[in-house]
Amino acid sequence: MAKKKDISTHEPYTNKVFQTLWFLDAGEQKRLLKYLYSPYFNQSKTLIALCEVLLRHVEAGKQGFDRESVWRKIFPGEPYDDVNFRKYCSDLLKQVEGFMAQETIESDKARKSIDLLDFVARRKVEPLFNSVIRQSRLELGQLPYHPLDYYIKAYAIERHYYALMDFDVKVNVRANIEEISYNLDIFYWIEKLKLYSSVLSQRRTGNFNYELNLTDEILTFLQTFPIEDVPELAIYYYSFLTLQDEENVEHYYNLRRMLDKFGATMPKKEAMELYDSALHYCTGKLNKGNRVFLQEYFDLFEDAIHKDIFLQKGELAQWRYNNIIGVALRLGKLDWAEKFVENYKSCLNQNTRENTYTFNLARVYRYQKKFNKVLVLLQSVDYEDIIYNLISKAMLVITYYELDEVDTLDSFLESFRVFLNRNKNVPYRKNHLNLIKYTRRLTRLAPGDKAAIQKLRDEINLERAVTVNHEWLLEKLDELG
C-alpha cells in the first residue's frame, strides 16, 4: 500500500491573491487591513483572518504557503475544505482589487471631486451645486504645465456642470458648450499626437502597420492653431514632428526649448518619455555624422539629470549611465565623466553595479591615458554582456599598444580574432575585425615611412564607418609621421 505523502513535503502553493499581495508595500498592506476591518467595505471576519495569515507569509519572504496549514489557523479543528478555501481566496482577491481602486481614488483629489460632482449632478443635490463645482475646478489647479489627464478631467467637470445647470432645457442662457468642446479637443489632439508618434516609432523597429483616422486633418488644423498657448499640446506636437520630419532640425530645437521651460514642472513619467524622444533624435543625427548633436545630447541629458528626471526611485538605468559617459568622453569632458562615474555609482542597480562602474571607470582612464589603471580594471572583470565584452576587448587592444606590450598585443589580437570567427552573430563583428586588422598593420609600420602610413590612413578613412576606434588609429598614424 502506497504511503500517504507528508503535507510538509509539498511544493509551496501559490495563487493569484497571494501573488497580488506581494506587490503591495508595507504601508499599503497596513491600509488593506484597515480597509477589510471597515464594515462598509467588508463584513467577513474570515477574509480578514485569511488576509492576515497570507500577509505574514509575504512579510516572511515566503514564495508560497501550505493550504491546510493556513486553513487550520483560520478554522482550528475543522477539516480542510478545498472548495471553500478557493472560494475565500477568490472573495479576498475581489476585496484586494476594491482596495487598490480605493487607493487610486484617494490619491487623486481631482478625480475624487469629479466623482462627487457626478453624484451631485445625477441626484440633483441642489445645496451642493455651487460648492462642488467650485471645489472640482479648484482641485485641477492652475499650473504652468498640466499633466496629460488634466484636459479630460476639465472636460468631465464642464460636462457635469452642463448637466447640473440643465442647459438642455433652458432658453436664452449661454451654456458652457465652448469650454466642454475646448477641453475635449485638447485632450483628443494630445492623445492623437502620442498615438501618431507611436506609429512612427514602431514602423522603424518592426513591420507593424496601423490605420489611424483623421491624421492629416488634425495635423493640418494644428498648423494654424496657436499651439504654444497650450504648452502640453505644443510639446507633443514638436515631439511628433521630430519623428515625422527628421531633416528639419527646427522641430528639435522647438521641442528642446519647451523642455527647457517646462521639463521641471511636468509629471516625471511624461518628462522622461519626452526627453528620451529628444535624445533619440540626437542619436539619429550622430549616427549620420552630425557631431553638433554630440553637445546637444550632453546638454539635454545634463538638464534632465539636474531636474531629477532620469532617477526612478533613486535608480539610474544602466544604459543611461553608459551613454552619457560615452558622450562626455567623446566631447573631451574627462573630469566631468570621472565625477559622474563616481557620483552616480550608488544609483545603479545593485545586481550590475560593480561591473557597470568598473567598465565605465576603465573607459574614463582610457581617455585620460592612464593605461596601467585600464589594464588592472579590465583584467579583473569578466563581462557576460556581449556589448561590454566587445568594448572591453577593444579597450584592451588600445591599452596593450599604448603600453608597448607588443607580444601581449599580438597574442591578444589573435585570440580576439578567433573569438569573433567563432561567434559570427555578435554585433559589429566586422567593425572589430577591422580594428584587429588595422592595429596589426599599425604595429608593423616603420616610423617615417610616409607612403605606407598614408596608404593605411586612406584605407582606414575609407572604412571608418565600419571600424571601431578609427579615430584612435588615425591619431596613432599621425604620431608616426
Secondary structure, DSSP 4 states (H G I P E B T S, - for coil): -PPPPPGGGSPPB--HHHHHHTTS-HHHHHHHHHHHH-TTT---HHHHHHHHHHHHHHHTT-S-B-HHHHHHHHSTTSPP-HHHHHHHHHHHHHHHHHHHHHHHHHH-HHHHHHHHHHHHHHHT-GGGHHHHHHHHHHHH---SS--TTHHHHHHHHHHHHHHHTTTTT-SS---SHHHHHHHHHHHHHHHHHHHHHHHHHHHHHSS-----TTHHHHHHHHTTS-GGGSHHHHHHHHHHHHHH-TT-HHHHHHHHHHHHHHTTTS-HHHHHHHHHHHHHHHHHHHHTT-THHHHHHHHHHHHHHHTT-SEETTEE-HHHHHHHHHHHHHTT-HHHHHHHHHHTGGGS-TTTHHHHHHHHHHHHHHHTT-HHHHHHHHHT----SHHHHHHHHHHHHHHHHHTT-HHHHHHHHHHHHHHHHH-TTSTTHHHHHHHHHHHHHHHTPPTT-HHHHHHHHHHHHHTGGGSTTHHHHHHHHHHH-
